C-alpha cells in the first residue's frame, strides 16, 4: 500500500505491506506530532498521489475512523467481534479507534462509496451512543496517520462484507393510509416470527437488514407501523442469542438498532408484484 512522509506530502514516499504497517502499529511507540507522522492509504493505491484521478486500483479494505469516543475500549471491543473486521487499533491520540473492514475489490470510486455507505448505515446504531464515525474516510485516498497500539487486533479469518448500497433514486415516498388486507399483514407477521427470533451469532447485520425490509413492507402498505413495531420488539425479545451473554451487545442496543433500521426502510417501499 502507499505510504506518505507526512500530511503535506503530495507524492508517495514508499510502498509498504499491510503486515509491516501492523508491525509498526504494534511496536513503534511514536513521540512526534501527528502532522509529522507518516500516513498510509488503506483503501486504494495510486500511480502518483492522492488525487482520485490517479487511483490505480482498490485494495478491498474500508478504513473506518471513529472519533469523539466516550468509551474507546467499548468501541474497539465492538469492532473486534465483527466478522468483517480485519484489524482494529487505537488512533494516534490513544482515545479514538481505527478499523479496517474487508470488502470486495471495487471497480471504481462509486462502488467503493456505496459499499462504505452500506457498512456505516448498518453499524452506526450500535456505537452512536458513545462515538461518532468520521465519514471523511469515505474518501478512498484518505490518509491514516501512524499510531501505536501494542494490542492491535488482527483477524486472520476475516469474512468479506459484500453488501452494497442500492443506487439511490430520488422519489416521493408515500406511506399508505389504508389498512392492509388481513392476508398480507398475516404474511408479514409470520415472516417476522420465522426469521428474527432465530438469528444467531454474529447476527447484528442480519437483524438490521430484516428490520429495514420490514420498514419497506410498512411503506408498501402491507402492515401497519404500530403492529410491525410491536412484532419486531417481541421477536427481538424472543431471540435467544440477543439475550445471551455471548451476544455482541445488550438487548437495548438491539432494540434501538432495529428500530433505526426500520425507519430507514420506510424510504424504500416494497411492492409485491402478482403475475
C-alpha positions, 0 to 999 in steps of 0.5 A: 500500500502507499505510504506518505512522509507526512500530511503535506506530502503530495507524492508517495514516499514508499510502498509498504505491506499491510503486515509491516504497517501492523508491525509498526502499529504494534511496536513503534511507540511514536513521540512526534506530532501527528502532522509529522507522522507518516500516513498510509492509504488503506483503501486504494493505491495510486500511480502518483498521489492522492488525487482520485484521478490517479487511483490505480486500483482498490485494495478491498479494505474500508478504513473506518475512523471513529472519533469523539469516543466516550468509551474507546475500549467499548468501541474497539471491543465492538469492532473486534467481534465483527466478522468483517473486521480485519484489524482494529487499533487505537488512533494516534491520540490513544482515545479514538479507534481505527478499523479496517473492514474487508470488502470486495475489490471495487471497480471504481470510486462509486462502488467503493462509496456505496459499499462504505455507505452500506457498512456505516448505515448498518453499524452506526446504531450500535456505537452512536451512543458513545462515538461518532464515525468520521465519514471523511474516510469515505474518501478512498485516498484518505490518509491514516496517520501512524499510531501505536497500539501494542494490542492491535487486533488482527483477524486472520479469518476475516469474512468479506462484507459484500453488501452494497448500497442500492443506487439511490433514486430520488422519489416521493415516498408515500406511506399508505393510509389504508389498512392492509388486507388481513392476508398480507399483514398475516404474511408479514407477521409470520415472516417476522416470527420465522426469521428474527427470533432465530438469528444467531451469532454474529447476527447484528447485520442480519437483524438490521437488514430484516428490520429495514425490509420490514420498514419497506413492507410498512411503506408498501402498505402491507402492515401497519407501523404500530403492529410491525413495531410491536412484532419486531420488539417481541421477536427481538425479545424472543431471540435467544442469542440477543439475550445471551451473554455471548451476544455482541451487545445488550438487548437495548442496543438491539432494540434501538438498532432495529428500530433505526433500521426500520425507519430507514426502510420506510424510504424504500417501499416494497411492492409485491408484484402478482403475475 
